[in-house]
């Protein structure tokens, strides 16, 4: 009955132009090949851009030893572009030097003062503050430990994310605020402790903002039941109330109809009109995942439109990671598929371009071959529209790469 009711309230349309081998006019280049554990490889997440266009990210290597990590506890690496246009990699911080408690395992985020924030082993949240020489490292909060997908900042320097502090079985949305006595945690929302929460469960990607201060995110599990019994996932919005509390709204429960996507692994990106875009790892008309759009209707409900249903693995399939938007409204992301790397597919970077007739054109920007990287995490975009990302394997030493794509 719930499927029928949801189909009646959620409009669905497929707006696709498939261009199988239409490689966009883009240039791919490897900026750095991770060689061994000393310089950080392999990378563990999509990199973050600072105000000067430099790249920073977490990686699994480093020096030193820890019983907890069974070796080094990882590094934060930096990539800086010189005046000649060439990039240089360096280890910004060796985690084992400061803390032997786990690897940095989530995308990093910068505040307006140039400090970096992230998490270690989904338990501990840290701050890195730039100094005249190097960085200062501080643990700012200990959560409980779930699949932390990273944190985001508001204009006042508060952190938001799935902080996992209530119990082993209950995930939460929380806020961390800096104060004179340290960072203070405020609980904003508790997901239920049922195995299949109808409101969703297990956010695995950073949240996002709209221009009105609303939070957006996805839940990998919960919602409507899927074939594996764990729930197909959901998309949600959190709106601030006047009394300081937050209202949680389910925008869409995935798996609502036969060709709907399910298991959203990445978060949502919101455009200037308040439309939200994301991906599902599976489902869709061909079963290989989707790219979707959620738009609020005049009645206040959210309408899902499928922008692309991945047709076969050779053109890309099973997308993960966050999408990014450029100034023209084009979407970029990463997916499985393409060339084979041993017994697996190497992965691809794709682009979706809106057309005047309301449809979207899909094209592959780069299909990895292994020698130039494999298994990308995602991409970020700079002010000039250049894309940057990391691949967890492949490259010259098969330890991952940092790459750039100029569309």
VMD Tcl script that draws the C-alpha trace (Angstrom):
set ca {
  {0.00 0.00 0.00}
  {2.80 2.44 0.80}
  {4.27 2.04 -2.69}
  {0.92 2.96 -4.28}
  {0.45 5.99 -2.07}
  {3.92 7.31 -2.79}
  {3.60 6.86 -6.52}
  {0.49 8.99 -6.36}
  {2.26 11.85 -4.61}
  {5.62 11.76 -6.38}
  {5.70 12.55 -10.06}
  {8.28 10.70 -12.09}
  {9.78 11.41 -15.48}
  {12.75 10.15 -17.45}
  {14.63 12.90 -19.25}
  {17.65 11.35 -20.92}
  {19.75 11.77 -23.99}
  {22.23 8.91 -24.23}
  {25.37 9.63 -26.20}
  {27.37 6.42 -25.83}
  {30.81 7.49 -27.03}
  {30.45 11.28 -26.91}
  {33.59 12.11 -25.01}
  {33.38 15.78 -24.07}
  {36.15 18.14 -25.16}
  {38.15 17.70 -21.95}
  {41.74 17.16 -20.92}
  {42.74 14.67 -18.23}
  {46.07 14.83 -16.43}
  {47.61 13.03 -13.47}
  {48.94 15.63 -11.04}
  {50.57 13.17 -8.69}
  {51.24 9.45 -8.40}
  {51.32 8.22 -4.82}
  {54.39 6.00 -4.55}
  {54.36 4.40 -1.10}
  {53.13 4.87 2.45}
  {55.70 7.55 3.31}
  {54.08 10.17 1.10}
  {50.57 9.15 2.03}
  {49.23 6.74 -0.54}
  {46.66 5.53 -1.14}
  {44.22 8.46 -0.81}
  {41.03 7.85 1.18}
  {38.54 10.50 0.00}
  {37.83 13.27 -2.48}
  {40.23 16.21 -1.90}
  {39.22 19.65 -0.59}
  {40.12 22.97 -2.23}
  {41.43 25.86 -0.15}
  {40.92 29.55 -0.99}
  {44.10 29.58 -3.11}
  {43.19 26.54 -5.18}
  {45.46 24.10 -3.32}
  {44.26 20.56 -2.61}
  {44.21 18.70 0.71}
  {43.00 15.24 1.56}
  {43.35 12.17 3.77}
  {45.51 9.18 2.91}
  {46.33 5.89 4.57}
  {50.14 5.97 4.74}
  {52.65 7.93 6.74}
  {55.50 7.11 9.10}
  {55.52 5.89 12.68}
  {53.61 3.02 14.15}
  {50.49 2.42 16.20}
  {49.05 -0.76 17.63}
  {45.57 0.61 16.94}
  {46.26 1.23 13.27}
  {48.56 -1.78 12.82}
  {51.11 0.57 11.33}
  {50.97 4.30 10.49}
  {47.70 6.11 11.22}
  {47.59 8.04 7.98}
  {48.41 11.54 6.81}
  {46.81 14.71 5.55}
  {48.55 15.52 2.29}
  {48.68 18.82 0.43}
  {48.99 19.59 -3.27}
  {50.22 23.07 -4.23}
  {50.54 24.56 -7.71}
  {53.74 26.49 -8.42}
  {54.19 29.53 -10.61}
  {55.19 27.26 -13.48}
  {51.88 25.43 -13.24}
  {53.43 22.24 -11.85}
  {52.04 20.60 -8.72}
  {53.99 19.50 -5.66}
  {52.78 16.99 -3.07}
  {53.79 17.17 0.58}
  {52.66 15.66 3.87}
  {50.87 18.45 5.72}
  {50.38 16.37 8.85}
  {51.36 12.87 9.96}
  {48.48 11.68 12.14}
  {50.65 9.17 14.05}
  {52.77 12.06 15.36}
  {49.77 13.48 17.18}
  {47.36 10.63 17.77}
  {47.44 6.87 17.43}
  {43.72 6.35 17.24}
  {42.77 5.79 13.63}
  {43.00 6.90 10.04}
  {41.50 10.09 8.61}
  {38.58 8.60 6.72}
  {36.29 11.39 5.51}
  {36.45 14.33 3.12}
  {37.99 17.44 4.70}
  {36.40 20.90 4.87}
  {37.95 24.36 5.23}
  {36.59 27.22 7.33}
  {37.03 30.89 6.33}
  {40.20 31.14 8.39}
  {41.90 28.25 6.59}
  {41.47 25.62 9.31}
  {40.68 22.04 8.25}
  {38.17 19.64 9.80}
  {37.64 15.91 9.43}
  {37.22 12.62 11.29}
  {39.38 9.69 12.35}
  {37.95 6.19 11.98}
  {34.43 7.66 12.17}
  {34.89 8.24 15.92}
  {37.02 11.32 16.56}
  {36.61 14.72 14.98}
  {39.67 16.91 14.54}
  {40.72 20.44 13.65}
  {43.93 21.41 11.87}
  {44.93 25.06 12.33}
  {47.55 26.63 10.04}
  {50.64 28.02 11.80}
  {53.69 29.92 10.59}
  {55.37 26.57 10.13}
  {53.11 23.60 9.64}
  {49.77 22.80 11.23}
  {48.45 22.38 14.77}
  {46.33 19.26 15.32}
  {43.53 19.07 17.91}
  {40.87 16.48 18.66}
  {37.68 18.43 19.21}
  {35.04 15.75 19.81}
  {34.57 12.03 20.27}
  {31.48 10.49 18.72}
  {30.35 6.90 18.89}
  {31.44 5.58 15.55}
  {29.23 4.99 12.55}
  {29.77 5.60 8.85}
  {30.69 9.26 9.19}
  {30.66 10.86 5.75}
  {32.28 14.12 6.80}
  {31.09 17.44 8.20}
  {30.12 20.82 6.76}
  {30.36 24.34 8.18}
  {27.97 27.25 8.49}
  {28.98 30.91 8.32}
  {29.58 31.07 12.07}
  {32.05 28.19 12.10}
  {29.71 25.51 13.48}
  {30.06 21.95 12.21}
  {27.15 19.74 11.13}
  {27.00 16.08 10.27}
  {26.04 12.57 11.23}
  {27.98 12.54 14.49}
  {26.80 9.23 15.95}
  {26.82 9.98 19.68}
  {23.58 8.50 21.01}
  {24.24 4.77 20.92}
  {25.71 2.04 18.79}
  {22.40 1.53 16.98}
  {21.08 5.07 16.69}
  {22.58 7.54 14.24}
  {22.10 11.24 14.81}
  {22.40 14.59 13.12}
  {24.33 16.95 15.36}
  {26.03 20.33 15.60}
  {29.45 21.13 17.06}
  {29.99 24.74 18.13}
  {33.32 26.28 19.21}
  {33.37 27.89 22.66}
  {35.80 29.19 25.25}
  {35.79 25.80 27.03}
  {36.02 23.70 23.87}
  {33.54 22.40 21.36}
  {29.95 21.88 22.43}
  {27.69 19.23 20.94}
  {23.98 19.87 20.26}
  {21.74 17.05 19.10}
  {19.49 18.08 16.20}
  {17.79 14.84 15.20}
  {17.72 11.15 16.19}
  {16.99 8.44 13.68}
  {14.96 5.63 15.18}
  {16.65 2.49 16.48}
  {14.66 0.12 14.28}
  {16.52 -1.83 11.63}
  {14.41 -0.10 8.98}
  {13.67 3.46 10.08}
  {10.85 4.84 7.89}
  {12.61 8.25 7.99}
  {15.91 6.76 6.78}
  {19.17 5.78 8.48}
  {22.94 5.81 7.97}
  {23.84 9.06 6.21}
  {27.15 8.30 4.46}
  {27.96 11.59 2.76}
  {28.48 15.22 3.83}
  {25.36 17.36 4.08}
  {24.75 20.51 2.04}
  {23.10 23.92 2.45}
  {20.63 25.96 0.45}
  {20.55 29.77 0.42}
  {17.94 29.85 3.21}
  {19.97 27.88 5.74}
  {18.28 24.51 5.30}
  {20.33 21.31 5.54}
  {20.08 18.52 2.96}
  {21.33 14.95 2.96}
  {20.70 11.34 2.04}
  {20.29 8.14 4.05}
  {21.84 5.03 2.57}
  {19.44 2.76 4.47}
  {16.00 2.92 6.05}
  {12.90 4.19 4.31}
  {10.97 1.63 2.27}
  {12.06 -2.02 2.42}
  {14.40 -3.22 -0.33}
  {15.04 -6.77 -1.50}
  {17.85 -7.22 1.03}
  {15.57 -6.16 3.88}
  {17.59 -3.13 4.97}
  {15.66 -0.30 3.36}
  {16.24 1.53 0.07}
  {17.31 4.85 1.60}
  {15.87 8.35 1.65}
  {16.60 12.00 0.87}
  {15.90 14.57 3.57}
  {15.81 18.27 4.40}
  {16.28 19.80 7.85}
  {14.83 23.28 8.42}
  {15.75 25.47 11.42}
  {12.88 26.52 13.73}
  {12.66 29.87 15.49}
  {13.27 28.24 18.88}
  {16.63 26.81 17.78}
  {15.39 23.29 17.08}
  {15.32 21.68 13.65}
  {12.49 20.01 11.72}
  {13.35 16.87 9.75}
  {11.47 16.29 6.48}
  {11.66 13.24 4.23}
  {11.90 14.53 0.66}
  {11.79 11.12 -1.02}
  {11.87 7.46 -0.05}
  {13.77 5.54 -2.70}
  {12.38 2.35 -4.16}
  {8.96 4.01 -4.34}
  {8.16 2.47 -7.71}
  {9.54 -0.22 -10.00}
  {12.16 1.87 -11.82}
  {13.11 4.14 -8.93}
  {16.72 4.15 -7.76}
  {17.85 3.01 -4.33}
  {20.89 3.16 -2.03}
  {22.02 6.80 -2.36}
  {25.75 6.62 -1.56}
  {26.47 10.31 -2.22}
  {24.87 13.41 -0.75}
  {22.76 16.14 -2.36}
  {23.92 19.27 -4.15}
  {21.47 22.21 -4.21}
  {21.23 24.84 -6.95}
  {20.24 28.49 -6.60}
  {16.56 27.69 -7.10}
  {16.48 25.15 -4.29}
  {16.49 22.03 -6.46}
  {18.48 19.09 -5.08}
  {20.49 16.61 -7.16}
  {22.00 13.26 -6.23}
  {22.70 9.69 -7.29}
  {21.59 6.21 -6.32}
  {24.04 3.35 -6.47}
  {21.50 0.82 -7.73}
  {18.02 0.68 -9.24}
  {16.64 2.75 -12.08}
  {15.25 1.54 -15.42}
  {18.31 -0.67 -16.08}
  {19.25 -1.56 -12.50}
  {22.65 0.16 -12.65}
  {21.90 3.33 -10.67}
  {20.51 6.79 -11.39}
  {21.07 10.53 -11.29}
  {17.98 12.31 -9.97}
  {16.56 15.74 -9.26}
  {14.21 16.69 -6.41}
  {12.08 19.82 -6.85}
  {9.57 21.27 -4.42}
  {6.11 21.61 -5.92}
  {3.61 24.40 -5.28}
  {1.91 22.11 -2.76}
  {5.07 21.84 -0.70}
  {5.84 18.23 -1.62}
  {8.96 17.11 -3.44}
  {8.87 15.74 -6.98}
  {11.55 13.37 -8.24}
  {12.73 13.48 -11.86}
  {15.23 10.97 -13.14}
  {17.91 12.75 -15.15}
  {19.78 9.60 -16.14}
  {19.46 5.87 -15.67}
  {22.79 4.14 -16.31}
  {22.12 1.66 -19.14}
  {25.20 -0.59 -19.05}
  {28.54 -0.90 -17.32}
  {30.58 0.07 -20.39}
  {29.06 3.58 -20.24}
  {29.40 3.84 -16.50}
  {27.26 2.34 -13.76}
  {26.72 2.28 -9.99}
  {27.58 5.93 -9.23}
  {28.84 6.94 -5.79}
  {30.18 10.11 -4.18}
  {28.77 13.60 -4.36}
  {27.79 15.43 -7.52}
  {29.14 18.92 -8.19}
  {27.50 21.79 -10.11}
  {29.28 24.34 -12.27}
  {28.12 27.90 -12.98}
  {26.21 26.78 -16.09}
  {24.20 24.15 -14.24}
  {26.14 21.13 -15.50}
  {26.51 18.17 -13.15}
  {29.68 16.10 -12.67}
  {30.23 12.83 -10.82}
  {31.99 9.48 -10.78}
  {30.77 5.94 -11.38}
  {31.92 2.38 -11.74}
  {32.23 0.85 -15.19}
  {34.22 1.65 -18.29}
  {37.52 -0.18 -18.78}
  {38.44 -3.24 -16.75}
  {41.21 -3.24 -14.15}
  {41.81 -6.92 -13.48}
  {38.54 -8.45 -12.35}
  {36.92 -5.05 -11.67}
  {35.96 -1.97 -13.66}
  {38.29 1.03 -13.40}
  {35.61 3.73 -13.13}
  {34.67 6.89 -14.99}
  {34.07 10.62 -14.55}
  {30.83 11.75 -16.21}
  {29.02 14.99 -17.07}
  {25.31 15.75 -17.42}
  {24.38 18.86 -19.39}
  {20.86 20.37 -19.26}
  {19.22 20.92 -22.67}
  {16.71 23.59 -23.70}
  {13.98 20.96 -24.09}
  {14.37 19.91 -20.45}
  {16.33 16.75 -21.21}
  {19.91 16.07 -20.08}
  {22.87 14.96 -22.20}
  {25.18 12.37 -20.66}
  {28.85 12.19 -21.65}
  {31.98 10.56 -20.29}
  {34.77 12.98 -19.43}
  {37.30 10.30 -18.60}
  {37.37 6.52 -18.49}
  {40.19 5.26 -16.26}
  {42.61 2.65 -17.58}
  {44.53 1.70 -14.44}
  {47.80 3.24 -15.56}
  {46.23 6.69 -15.05}
  {44.32 5.72 -11.90}
  {41.40 3.51 -10.94}
  {38.37 3.61 -8.63}
  {37.83 7.40 -8.24}
  {36.26 8.77 -5.06}
  {34.65 11.87 -6.58}
  {35.47 15.32 -7.90}
  {35.55 18.93 -6.71}
  {35.40 22.02 -8.91}
  {37.35 25.29 -8.71}
  {36.26 28.80 -9.69}
  {37.51 28.31 -13.25}
  {35.49 25.13 -13.73}
  {38.41 22.71 -13.49}
  {37.71 19.36 -11.84}
  {40.02 17.69 -9.33}
  {39.80 14.29 -7.73}
  {41.60 11.23 -6.42}
  {41.61 7.60 -7.45}
  {42.23 5.03 -4.75}
  {44.32 2.70 -6.91}
  {46.19 2.57 -10.18}
  {48.70 5.07 -11.42}
  {52.44 4.62 -11.86}
  {52.89 2.72 -8.59}
  {49.34 1.32 -8.26}
  {48.86 3.34 -5.07}
  {46.42 5.93 -6.38}
  {46.64 9.35 -8.02}
  {45.49 12.94 -7.79}
  {44.03 14.08 -11.11}
  {42.67 17.14 -12.91}
  {40.12 17.38 -15.70}
  {39.75 20.58 -17.68}
  {36.30 20.46 -19.34}
}
mol new
graphics top color blue
foreach p $ca { graphics top sphere $p radius 0.5 }
foreach p [lrange $ca 0 end-1] q [lrange $ca 1 end] { graphics top cylinder $p $q radius 0.2 }
display resetview
